[in-house]
Amino acid sequence: MQQPTDNTGKYLIFNLADESYGISIQNVKEIIGMMSITTIPKTGEWIKGVINLRGKIIPIFDLRIKFSMEPLSYSNRTCIIIVETGSGKGAAQTGIVVDGVSEVCHIKDESIAPPPSFGTRINTDTILGMAKMENGVRILLNIDQVLGDREVLDLGNAA
């Protein structure tokens, strides 16, 4: 049986298409504007490549493509959120391309509902919960699960 967790905390809210998502601010290292991305051959479509950020090679992933959304040309609002996933020796920094960042907000655990059940065919492990806010629902992501694919981990650890 899964232990209840307290998800109260600050979340960075960002946009993809017409939806708002949030990730724990504890995972966010920085937000940067779009920059030149060096592509890596023979990787998944959502793996955009790598950037050189102050001498460190960071793998970059496009969440629109990962979430099966229509790809979009990058604009002046498009940005890269540098996140840290994993812990200890397994920790890795990666970048996720999002349409834009809107705010940082404090969300209390009582405002977070569990992910909806879509049956056994749809995996909701990537969703931490659904934050009920005044102006709608924010999908809170478990970024470790979103970026937990074996291919992602291998690319992050290689960088």
C-alpha positions in Angstrom: 0.0 0.0 0.0 1.4 3.4 -1.0 2.1 5.7 1.9 0.4 9.1 1.8 2.7 11.9 1.0 2.6 15.6 1.7 3.0 17.4 -1.6 2.7 20.9 -0.1 5.3 23.2 -1.6 6.3 25.6 -4.3 5.8 24.6 -7.9 7.0 26.2 -11.1 4.0 26.5 -13.4 4.7 26.3 -17.2 2.6 25.9 -20.3 2.4 23.3 -23.1 -0.2 24.0 -25.7 -3.3 25.1 -23.8 -2.5 23.3 -20.5 -0.7 24.3 -17.4 1.8 22.0 -15.7 3.8 22.3 -12.5 7.0 20.8 -11.2 8.4 21.0 -7.7 10.7 24.1 -7.4 13.2 21.7 -5.6 13.9 20.1 -9.0 14.4 23.4 -10.9 18.0 24.7 -11.2 17.4 27.5 -13.6 15.3 28.8 -16.5 17.1 29.9 -19.7 16.0 31.2 -23.1 16.3 29.1 -26.1 19.7 28.5 -27.4 21.4 26.5 -30.1 20.9 22.8 -29.6 23.3 20.2 -31.0 21.3 17.2 -32.3 22.3 13.7 -31.4 21.8 11.1 -34.1 19.7 8.0 -33.6 17.8 9.3 -30.5 14.1 9.5 -29.9 12.2 12.4 -31.6 11.6 14.1 -28.3 15.3 14.1 -27.5 16.3 17.4 -29.1 20.1 17.1 -28.4 22.5 18.8 -26.0 23.6 22.3 -25.1 26.8 23.6 -23.6 25.7 25.5 -20.5 28.7 27.2 -18.9 31.0 24.3 -19.9 28.6 21.6 -18.9 26.8 19.4 -21.5 23.1 19.2 -20.7 20.7 16.9 -22.6 17.5 18.7 -23.9 14.1 17.2 -24.2 10.9 18.6 -25.8 7.9 17.9 -23.5 5.4 18.7 -26.3 6.7 15.8 -28.3 7.1 13.5 -25.3 3.4 14.2 -24.4 2.3 13.5 -28.1 1.4 17.1 -28.7 1.7 18.9 -32.0 5.3 20.2 -32.4 5.5 24.0 -32.4 8.1 26.4 -33.8 10.0 28.0 -30.9 9.1 31.6 -30.1 10.6 34.3 -27.9 8.4 32.8 -25.0 9.8 29.3 -25.5 12.4 28.5 -22.8 14.4 25.6 -21.3 13.9 24.6 -17.7 17.1 23.0 -16.3 16.0 20.4 -13.8 17.8 17.9 -11.6 16.4 14.4 -11.5 17.4 11.5 -9.3 19.5 11.8 -6.2 23.0 11.1 -5.0 25.3 9.6 -7.6 22.3 9.1 -9.9 21.5 12.8 -10.0 21.5 14.3 -13.5 20.7 17.7 -14.9 18.6 17.9 -18.0 16.7 20.6 -19.8 13.1 20.5 -20.8 11.7 22.8 -23.6 8.4 24.3 -22.7 6.1 26.9 -24.4 6.5 29.4 -21.5 6.8 29.8 -17.8 4.0 31.6 -16.0 4.6 31.6 -12.2 5.9 30.0 -9.1 3.1 29.3 -6.6 2.7 27.7 -3.2 0.3 24.8 -3.4 -1.1 23.1 -0.2 -1.5 19.4 -0.1 -5.3 19.7 0.5 -5.5 21.5 -2.9 -3.9 18.5 -4.7 -6.1 15.7 -5.8 -4.7 12.3 -6.9 -4.4 11.7 -10.6 -7.6 10.5 -12.2 -8.0 6.8 -12.9 -8.2 6.1 -16.6 -8.1 2.3 -16.2 -5.1 0.0 -16.6 -4.3 1.0 -20.1 -3.1 4.6 -19.3 -0.1 5.1 -17.0 -0.4 8.0 -14.7 2.9 7.5 -12.9 4.2 10.7 -14.4 1.4 12.7 -12.7 2.0 13.7 -9.0 -1.5 15.2 -8.7 -4.0 17.7 -9.9 -3.8 21.1 -8.2 -7.2 22.7 -7.9 -6.6 26.5 -8.3 -8.8 29.5 -8.6 -8.2 29.8 -12.3 -8.3 26.1 -13.2 -6.5 22.9 -12.7 -2.7 22.5 -12.9 -1.2 19.1 -13.7 1.6 18.5 -11.3 4.3 16.3 -12.8 6.7 13.9 -11.2 9.7 15.0 -13.2 11.7 12.0 -12.2 9.1 9.7 -13.8 8.6 11.9 -16.8 12.4 11.8 -17.5 12.8 8.3 -16.1 13.1 6.5 -19.5 16.2 4.3 -19.7 17.2 6.3 -22.9 17.0 9.6 -20.9 18.9 8.3 -17.9 21.7 6.9 -20.2 22.0 10.3 -22.1 21.9 12.3 -18.8 24.6 10.2 -17.2 26.8 10.3 -20.3 26.6 14.1 -20.3 
